[in-house]
C-alpha cells in the first residue's frame, strides 16, 4: 500500500471526507458543530510542514509566539496577554494533544516532527468540557497513523535544502507497517533532520561602566550558528483481542540539539538583519520520551476507551545574560558588586545554565452510547499530574565567594524549585435529536486542581538583605538548595458548561449555535508579597455553519469571547516574573474557510478577523473596582498610604491584546495533471499575518514597538507515479523577515534603556521566520 494512500483526509479520499476526532469519536468534519481546521497527512507534505510552526500558517485562528527552540506558545482567536512563558507562571491557554495524550508541558508543547501524521486538527474556541484545563482558548490534536493489519508496506522520504543567508539542511525519514497476524500489526517510524543555521554571531565588544573592563565575543564569532539536529522514532502496536477489544500501545521519543538561538538583534550601528552579538555560548537541547496505552472496547453496545501515558522531558539550555549585567551597571552602577576574593574588579558578564526535568502522568476513562441512538451520551473521568524540576544557575565567573549562593560554585543567583500541577475532572455531554435535523447538546466538567511550588530562588545573604537566602524561612526541602524561601500551594474546585444547538438544513448544510466555557488553573507567585493567582475563565458565544455544494465547501463562524480574571504575566521588580489577575477582555471575530475542487484543480482560502481588546483598565495590582488610582495594602501591614504599594495603570480600557493580528489569512492553489505515466502538480501558497502589539502594557509596548505585518509565498512543482515521487519547492520565496516575537534579557525599562542613559540604547531580540528555503524532495513507497 502506498505510504500516503491510507489516510482519511481530503487529499486521500475521492469523496472529500475528512475524518476527525474533535469530539472524541470519529466523525466527518462537516458533521462536527465545532470550528475546526484539519490538515491531513498528504496536505501536510504538500504544504512543506515539518513542525507545528509550519502548520500554523494554514490554521486561520491560530497564532504562535516563539523566542527559541522548545519555547513555543500557541494562541487561538486573539486570546493572548503576552505571557513570558516563565517556568513559574501561567499554564498555556491552548492544549496540545498527541493522539489521546496531552503533551502541553508547563512551558509549552513538544516540538514534534510532522511525519507519518494522519492529520493535525485545530479546534477553535473553548474545549473545556471534553479536554479540560489549558484548552481554554482551543485545542490542537496531532493524530498519528495507526498500525494497519491489511499488509506489509512502507515508505521513505528525503530532502536536501538550502537557506538564504545560511547553510544547507536536509531530512531523511521513513516508516514501515508490518502485519504480524490477522489480529496484530506494528508501525515503526524514524526521522533525522538537520536545520541549517542562518543567524550570524558577529564581532562585538562592550565596556562596563564601573570597572572599565572591556569584553569581546571574538572567540564565539560564527556564521549560521543557530543550526539544529532533530532525530527520533515511534513504535506503535495494534492488537485486536477479539471483535470488540483492541490494544494500542505506543512509544515515541525525540532528541533536539539546537546551537546558538534563532533570534536576531534589532538593526543598529553594529548589527543588520539575521545578525546578533552574544558574549556567551548558547544552546538548547530538548529530549523527550512518551509511552501511552489506549484500550478500546465494548460493554454491551456502549463504547469504552481507557487511555493513559507517561511523558518524560529534559531540557538543557545555555543562554547569554550579559545584557542584564551591562545595563544594570550602566544605569544603576551594579558593577561595584562584582569583584574577586582579592577585591579586584571582574567582568560582571553573566550567563545562564538551566536544566528542566518534566514528568507528566495522565489517565482517562470514558464511555459513550451508540451513535445511532436519538439520545447519546459521552462522559468519563480524567486525572493528570505534571512535575517540573527547575534548576537555573546564573553565573558570573570569578565572583568573590562572599557573594556566591551557598552550595554553588559561582552562582550570583540560583533558581532551584519543584513545581507540581495536578488536575482532576469528571465530564460529560448529552445530545438529543429533537428531530432528524435538530439536535441539542449539553455538557459540563467538574474539575479540581491543586498546584504547588517549593524550593529556593535568589541571591546569597551577603549580596541581598531582602531576597534569596535573606528571605528563607526554613531548611532546604529541594536537594541542592541552601534553604527554602518558597513553599506555596493553591487549589480550587469548580465547574464549566457547554450548550449547543445544531440544525441540519440538508445533508450538506448545517448551522449551529454554541455557548461554551473554558478555564485555566490558578497558580503560585514566587514573590512572597504576592498572593496566588486565580483561574481565568472564558465564555464563548458562537454561531457557525458548514456547507458543501458539489465541489465547493464553505465553513465559518462568528463569535464573541469574554475573558475574565486574565492572568497577566510580566517581569516585575528585579526581573522576577509575576502573575496578576488584572483585567477583563472581549474578542469579537469571524473566521471562514472556502475550498473548491474540480478535476485536477483545487483552491482553498481561509482567514480570521479578531477585534480583541481589554474592556476595563489593567492595573499593576488587581482591585475589584479596576480603579488604578487606589493604593493597595498588599502585604497586610495595614498601611495602604505609605507609597510602597502604589497602584499603577498598565494599559487603559480599549487597548488591543498583543501577539495576535486583527487579520490573518492564507490562500493555496494546486493543479495536478498527467505527465506520461506520472501525475504532476504545481502549487502556490500565500499567507498573511497582520500588524500586532508586542505587549499589552502601554509603556512596554512603546519601548518594544509593534510587530509589522508580513506576507510569505511558497511554491512547488513535482510528480509521482505511485511508487516514486519528486518535488522542487521554495518556502518564503521572497525572503520576508517576518517577526514572530521579541524579547529583552531583563525588564524593558532597563534593558530597553528608553532614556538612553547608557549611550547605546536598548538591546532587543526579534524571532524571525525562516528565510527563503529552496529544496528538493524525493520519496519512494514499497
CORBELCOR-V318600 format. One record per run of one state. SS is the DSSP state (A for helix, B for strand, O for the rest). FROM is the first residue (numbers start at 1). TO is the last residue. If there is no record, write none. Layout:
SS:FROM:TO / SS:FROM:TO
This chain:
O:1:18 / B:19:20 / O:21:26 / B:27:28 / A:29:31 / O:32:35 / B:36:40 / A:41:46 / O:47:51 / A:52:56 / O:57:61 / B:62:66 / O:67:71 / B:72:76 / O:77:93 / B:94:98 / O:99:100 / B:101:102 / O:103:103 / B:104:105 / O:106:107 / B:108:109 / O:110:116 / B:117:124 / O:125:127 / A:128:131 / O:132:137 / B:138:144 / O:145:152 / B:153:163 / O:164:167 / B:168:181 / O:182:183 / B:184:195 / O:196:199 / B:200:201 / O:202:204 / B:205:207 / O:208:213 / B:214:216 / O:217:217 / A:218:220 / O:221:221 / B:222:222 / O:223:227 / B:228:240 / O:241:245 / B:246:259 / O:260:262 / B:263:265 / O:266:274 / B:275:276 / O:277:282 / B:283:299 / O:300:301 / B:302:320 / O:321:321 / A:322:332 / O:333:333 / A:334:337 / O:338:338 / B:339:339 / O:340:344 / B:345:345 / O:346:350 / B:351:368 / O:369:374 / B:375:395 / O:396:410 / B:411:433 / O:434:437 / B:438:458 / O:459:467 / A:468:471 / O:472:473 / B:474:474 / O:475:483 / B:484:484 / O:485:485 / B:486:506 / O:507:508 / B:509:520 / O:521:522 / B:523:523 / O:524:532 / B:533:533 / O:534:535 / B:536:549 / O:550:551 / B:552:564 / O:565:566 / B:567:571 / O:572:572 / A:573:575 / O:576:576 / B:577:581 / O:582:584 / B:585:598 / O:599:600 / B:601:614 / O:615:617 / B:618:619 / O:620:648 / B:649:651 / O:652:655 / B:656:656 / O:657:662 / B:663:675 / O:676:677 / B:678:689 / O:690:691 / B:692:692 / O:693:697 / A:698:704 / O:705:706 / B:707:707 / O:708:709 / B:710:720 / O:721:723 / B:724:731 / O:732:738 / B:739:743 / O:744:747 / A:748:751 / O:752:764 / B:765:768 / O:769:772 / B:773:781 / O:782:782
